Amino acid sequence: MYPFAYTRASDTREALNAGRRGGRYIAGGTTLVDLMRETVERPETLVDISGLPLREVTATERGGLRIGALVTMSQAAADRKVRSLYPVISEALELSASAQLRNMATIGGNIMQRTRCTYFRDVTAACNKREPGSGCAAREGFNRMHAILGTSDDCVATHPSDVAVAFAALEASVHLLGPDGERTLPFADFLLRPGSTPNREQAVQQGELITAVEIPALPRPLRSGYLKVRDRQSYEFALTSAAVALHVSGGVIREAKVAAGGVGTVPWKLPAVEQHLVGEHPSEALWAAAAARAAEGARPLRHNRFKPELLQRTVERQLRIVGGTK
């Protein structure tokens, strides 16, 4: 680990001033500290924001939810409003990491976390995300856990967050506070596909601070859930996952929200699946037909050619569960 300075912000203004000078924000530290130990990240200054008043889960005037950036994963998962209104969020959080990490890690930190690609974390390997222009060792290396959607010639790493898949499905937004004031980004614009600049992962400007994630009001009744497929049941990242929310009224699907994890360079929204569902009556045939569109545009690599089929099966299974026909 390289030497660094440490400061603790007592309020948001102090945090923003330190961030504008190049300081890196830290709260739970469950990702950044690991990367510093591995010398992947080498910040000169850490700005501890754990004392800022961003730890509330509140209902919005329109019937949605606003989750403060410093709410821990375990707090968000256990919150009654989250569990009753959007079970998909609670389920995604509870299937993440370990209980100890969920007690420390924050919602803001979770969506800012960097990839678990082994080549990114090995400073001796070529990685455009870590060192632009150096190449991508994963393309020709062991790439079983890597992405099949949203990839580029420069990067095939997946985004590791489970709850980010739920946020993508629900079309959440991210609230930011920076030197130039407040702004809000749709979640789909917050996380960036790699393209030719895989080192730039979020649409966050220097010094900006995440203050909350907001989930919009969705029509009721709403059934939702999260399904994660992994090599083992404890503390493992997804081979693929599916977040599904369905509004069914009068025996017809009026609205559908579907996203996948473990297969994309960012949490992958599945509009083709959603469009196939809306206006239809729930049925086994419908789930299969909709899920068949989940892997459209996939570009599998040598070791993850199984992922398109696994993704389709995972989406179909979760549609049956949420749709009540399992």
HELIX and SHEET records of a PDB file:
HELIX    1   1 THR A   12  ARG A   20  1                                   9    
HELIX    2   2 LEU A   32  ARG A   37  1                                   6    
HELIX    3   3 MET A   73  ALA A   78  1                                   6    
HELIX    4   4 ARG A   80  LEU A   85  1                                   6    
HELIX    5   5 PRO A   87  GLU A   94  1                                   8    
HELIX    6   6 ALA A   99  MET A  104  1                                   6    
HELIX    7   7 ILE A  107  MET A  112  1                                   6    
HELIX    8   8 THR A  118  ARG A  121  1                                   4    
HELIX    9   9 ALA A  137  GLU A  140  1                                   4    
HELIX   10  10 VAL A  163  LEU A  170  1                                   8    
HELIX   11  11 PHE A  187  PHE A  190  1                                   4    
HELIX   12  12 PRO A  271  LEU A  277  1                                   7    
HELIX   13  13 GLU A  284  ALA A  291  1                                   8    
HELIX   14  14 LYS A  307  GLY A  323  1                                  17    
SHEET    1   A 3 ALA A   5  ARG A   8  0                                        
SHEET    2   A 3 THR A  45  ASP A  48  1                                        
SHEET    3   A 3 ARG A  24  ILE A  26  1                                        
SHEET    1   B 5 VAL A  57  ALA A  59  0                                        
SHEET    2   B 5 LEU A  65  GLY A  68 -1                                        
SHEET    3   B 5 LEU A 209  ILE A 215 -1                                        
SHEET    4   B 5 SER A 173  GLY A 178 -1                                        
SHEET    5   B 5 GLY A 181  PRO A 186 -1                                        
SHEET    1   C 4 ARG A 223  VAL A 229  0                                        
SHEET    2   C 4 THR A 240  SER A 249 -1                                        
SHEET    3   C 4 VAL A 252  GLY A 261 -1                                        
SHEET    4   C 4 TRP A 268  LYS A 269 -1                                        
END                                                                             
